[in-house]
Amino acid sequence: MEGWKKAVVAGSIGAAAILFLKRKHAAGVLATGVGLAVLASEYPEKFENVRRSLPDYFDRGMQVMEMAARAGKRITEAAGRSAYEAWEEIGS
């Protein structure tokens, strides 16, 4: 990668970090996009692989969120029962 591209990527990442810390999210996203665009122009085949695998990552993330929701529901239901009822359920 050429020197000026490295400088653009590093500068955009640094600027994005500062902008996010200052709570200027839109500008941070824009700065991050500039850095990613430069990287994508340099390594198009790697970005294509990432783009193809994104649906798998989203599916796995949704499965994790569903499991967490089910666990939260069970905890909420268990919290609503008395200790005696829970003990009887375990002992029975």
C-alpha positions as CSV (number, residue, x, y, z in Angstrom):
1,M,0.0,0.0,0.0
2,E,1.3,3.4,-0.9
3,G,2.3,5.8,1.8
4,W,-0.4,8.4,1.2
5,K,-3.1,5.6,1.5
6,K,-1.7,4.5,4.8
7,A,-1.8,8.1,6.0
8,V,-5.4,8.5,4.9
9,V,-6.5,5.3,6.6
10,A,-4.6,6.1,9.8
11,G,-5.9,9.7,9.8
12,S,-9.5,8.6,9.2
13,I,-9.4,6.1,12.0
14,G,-7.9,8.6,14.4
15,A,-10.3,11.3,13.4
16,A,-13.2,8.8,13.7
17,A,-12.1,7.8,17.2
18,I,-11.9,11.5,18.3
19,L,-15.2,12.3,16.8
20,F,-16.9,9.4,18.5
21,L,-15.5,10.4,21.8
22,K,-16.8,13.9,21.3
23,R,-20.2,12.4,20.5
24,K,-20.3,13.5,16.9
25,H,-21.4,10.2,15.6
26,A,-22.4,11.2,12.1
27,A,-19.0,12.7,11.4
28,G,-17.3,9.7,13.0
29,V,-19.2,7.3,10.7
30,L,-18.2,9.5,7.7
31,A,-14.6,9.5,8.7
32,T,-14.7,5.7,9.2
33,G,-16.3,5.3,5.7
34,V,-13.4,7.2,4.1
35,G,-10.9,4.9,5.7
36,L,-12.9,1.8,4.7
37,A,-13.3,3.1,1.1
38,V,-9.5,3.5,0.8
39,L,-8.9,0.0,2.2
40,A,-11.6,-1.5,-0.1
41,S,-9.9,0.1,-3.2
42,E,-6.6,-1.5,-2.1
43,Y,-7.9,-4.9,-1.2
44,P,-11.2,-5.5,-3.2
45,E,-11.0,-9.4,-3.0
46,K,-10.8,-9.4,0.8
47,F,-13.8,-7.0,1.1
48,E,-15.8,-9.2,-1.3
49,N,-15.2,-12.2,1.1
50,V,-16.3,-10.1,4.0
51,R,-19.4,-9.0,2.2
52,R,-20.3,-12.6,1.3
53,S,-20.0,-13.8,4.9
54,L,-22.0,-11.0,6.5
55,P,-25.4,-12.9,6.3
56,D,-23.8,-15.8,8.3
57,Y,-22.6,-13.4,11.0
58,F,-26.1,-11.8,11.3
59,D,-27.8,-15.2,11.5
60,R,-25.4,-16.3,14.3
61,G,-26.0,-13.0,16.1
62,M,-29.8,-13.4,15.9
63,Q,-29.5,-16.9,17.3
64,V,-27.5,-15.6,20.3
65,M,-30.1,-12.8,20.9
66,E,-33.0,-15.3,20.8
67,M,-31.2,-17.6,23.3
68,A,-30.7,-14.5,25.6
69,A,-34.3,-13.5,25.3
70,R,-35.5,-17.0,26.2
71,A,-33.2,-17.1,29.2
72,G,-34.4,-13.7,30.3
73,K,-38.0,-14.8,30.0
74,R,-37.3,-17.9,32.1
75,I,-35.5,-15.8,34.8
76,T,-38.4,-13.4,34.9
77,E,-40.9,-16.3,35.3
78,A,-38.8,-17.9,38.0
79,A,-38.5,-14.6,39.9
80,G,-42.3,-14.4,40.0
81,R,-42.7,-17.7,41.8
82,S,-42.2,-18.1,45.5
83,A,-39.1,-19.9,46.9
84,Y,-41.3,-22.7,48.2
85,E,-42.8,-23.3,44.7
86,A,-39.3,-23.4,43.1
87,W,-38.1,-25.8,45.8
88,E,-41.1,-28.1,45.2
89,E,-40.4,-28.1,41.5
90,I,-36.8,-29.1,42.0
91,G,-37.7,-31.7,44.6
92,S,-40.5,-33.3,42.7
